[in-house]
Amino acid sequence: MKSSFIPPSFELPLAWTLDLGFPVITKLMFNLDGIEISREDEKQLQGLRKKRFIYLSNHPSDIEPAVAYYLANKIGTRFHYMASRNIFNWGFGIVGEVIKRVGAFSVLAGGSDRDAIKMSRKILAEPEGKLVLYPEGMRSGENDNLVPFMPGMAQLAFWGLEDALKKDPTADLLIQPTFVKYAISGSRDSILNQVETSLQRIEKKLKIHPGGRTLLRRFLTVGRVLLEETEYELGVGKADIEGKDFDYRLGRARHTALNQAAGILNVTFHDTDHAIQKIRDLFTSLDSIEAGSPLPNTPKNLTDKDVQRARQLVDMAYTFLITKPKSLIQWPSAERLFEWIYSFEKHIFGKTELRASTAHVLLSPAFSVKPFFRDYQSNKREGIASILIEIRKQMEALVERGKSVTDPIVPPYSVGLDINVN
């Protein structure tokens, strides 16, 4: 397979232009009203300006790289970014031309990309090398949840420190866990009006009459109708789901869609693979096709229509990955309501638009890779596992802190007594 790697480069005039136009650009691209970080967290990040570190963040949307860019600029430095190969094709390649000139380089999503690994190690070996990574390895679509982390991120940290120590025996590499929490802009009434307008449009398209249902009940009703339509489209037999609860049916629809996409792309799954792993494997195949370097097992006679259908099936699985009834019912914040709306709109209309929001950035204390490196040297698997546990612990604590940024916009559990929420 030929290399489709796109290396980074820094062009200061372009970076300065983006710095000056950042508020306008991010408003136009992401409908972002601003980025907020506490003085304490900003001071902590400022203390790392001259140090070598990996900036880790959650990845619910496409906005997080812009947030990282803002923070780097705010403390007077520049970051490098590992970005999915398909992003470099956005806007007929214009997006790729821009982001590579501010430090981004390509990686085939979910796969083992030797060129990307080599570039990452080179960056982290530098005395002030700074690399932005997303341990989830994919855009999750959920702001209050973290999907399983990719162990390759931990391996990369150890390799980076190993290379740095070859140059300087006293070298260190720090991990800076961060969390971005989005808050929908506007008053409670204005946000509820936006929700109502969006929901009515969806209900009209699906020919659903809201009746006297509560807002949460209406969301669940839309989700049920979409699930039923999807089950029919995917050929899920009634006998397979008869008597099964909603969560089981969601999972069945997810895996059926992903398995059908795998059939098109000739991707092989293991019996123990969860939905996230399947999505990662499919993204790797689709990214490789878009980059013009299909995987060896990719069918030679694939048509554009086949690839489009495979992507549609992955998007379908995403719809039922994000729409978790229990999560919405227990904490119906504006942000969770809109996550469902985005998912509904993408599924029904083929597109969606981000509502205005503010990004709140939270940091936990940076920590050294060195103590874990000693474990890694004696047992690589245990060393990787131990640092992943620490990263997960730190980031889950940030998730909990992030929940306090916004409150439920309607009463939790307001769905009726006939629905049991465990």
ABEGO torsion letter per residue (X at the ends): XBBABBBBBBBAAAAAAAAAAAAAAAAAAAGBAEBBBBAAAAAAAAAAAABBBBBBBBBABAAAAAAAAAAAAAAGBBBBBBBBAAAAABGGGAAAAAAAAAGBBBBBBGBBBAAAAAAAAAAAABAABBBBBBAAGBBAGBAABBBBBBAAAAAAAAAAAAAAAAABAABBBBBBBBBBBBBBBEBAAAAAAAAAAAAAAAAAAAGBBAEABBAAAAAAAAAAAAAAAAAAAAGBBAAAABGBBAAAAAAAAAAAAAAAAAAAAGBBBBAABBAAAAAAAAAAAAAAAAAGBBBAABBAABBAAAAAAAAAAAAAAAAAAABBAAAAAABBBAAAAAAAAAAAAAAAAGBBBBBBBBBBBBBBBBBBAAAAAAAAAABAAAAAAAAAAAAAAAAAAAAAAAAAABBBABBBGBAEAABBBX
